Amino acid sequence: MGCSFNARVASYEKLGHKIDYKLERPTKVKLVPHKNGKDALPIPNTTKGKNELLGYIMLENKKFYQENNRPYYPWYVEKYKKFLDQRSSNTV
């Protein structure tokens, strides 16, 4: 599953006076099935699910986080990997 949403784009000043962009005020958030039918993402229907989703995002974008001096938290990535392990053991 993926997700879709509407949001406003806002700019802000980073350290070193660089301008960066962020998304604000998301609305119309909904889950969207993948075209290939594969569902590898945790669905954040609980507070716990949000940690796994953040881990997925960080893992997929690790290079970007590191190249742009953004915080990268391995704890979230481990939560996502544990989710995948549990999921695969439940489907066997």
N, C-alpha and C positions, 0 to 999 in steps of 0.2 A: 504494500500500500504506500502511496505517497500522500501528499496533502496539497491543497490549493487554498489560497486566501488572497484577499485584497489588503493592501497596506499603503501607507504614505511613505515616500522616500524623503529623508531629511539629511542634511549635511551637518557635520560637526568637525571641530578642529582637534587633530591629534597632537601628540607631543611633536615638537619640531615644526609646528605650524603647518602641518599637512592637512588638507581637507579630505575627509572620508565620508562615507555614506552609510546610513542604517535604515532599517524598516521600522515604522512606528504604527501603532494603532491598528493591528490586524483585525479584519472583520471577515465574515462569510467563510470561516475556516471549515474545511471538510476533507474527509479522507477520499482518495481517488485510487481505484485499483490500477496496478501496472498493466500495460498492454499485453505483456507476455504471461500474465496471470500469476507471476511469482510474487510472493509476499514475504520479504525478508526483514521488513522493518518492524520494530516494536510499535504497537498501537498504544498511545499514551491515554488509555481510558482510566488510569489511576495515577496518583501522584508518583508512585514508583516508576511507572512507564515513562515518565518524562526523563528520568536519569538515563535510561537505555537509549532513548531517542537522541539526547544530547551526545551520548557516546558515539552513536552512529554518525552524527554530523561531524564530530571532531575527528573521527577515524577517516572518514571520506575526504576531509579537507585539511589533514594534518600538515601537508606541505605549505598550504596557504597560511595556516596559523603560524608556523615556524618562520616562514620568510617575511611575515609582516609583524613579527614580535607581538602576536596576540596570545593570550593565555591558552594553553593546551593542558587539559587535565586528564591524565591517564586513568584516574579513578572512574570517570564516566565511560571511557573506552572499555575498561574491564567489566563494567556493568553490562554493556552491550554484548561483549563476547560471552559473558556468562548466560545472558538471555539466549543467544544463538545456540550454545551448548545444551541448555535445558530444552530448547525447542526441538533440536535435532534428536535428542534422546527420547522425547515424547512422541515423535513420529515414527520411530523404529519399531 
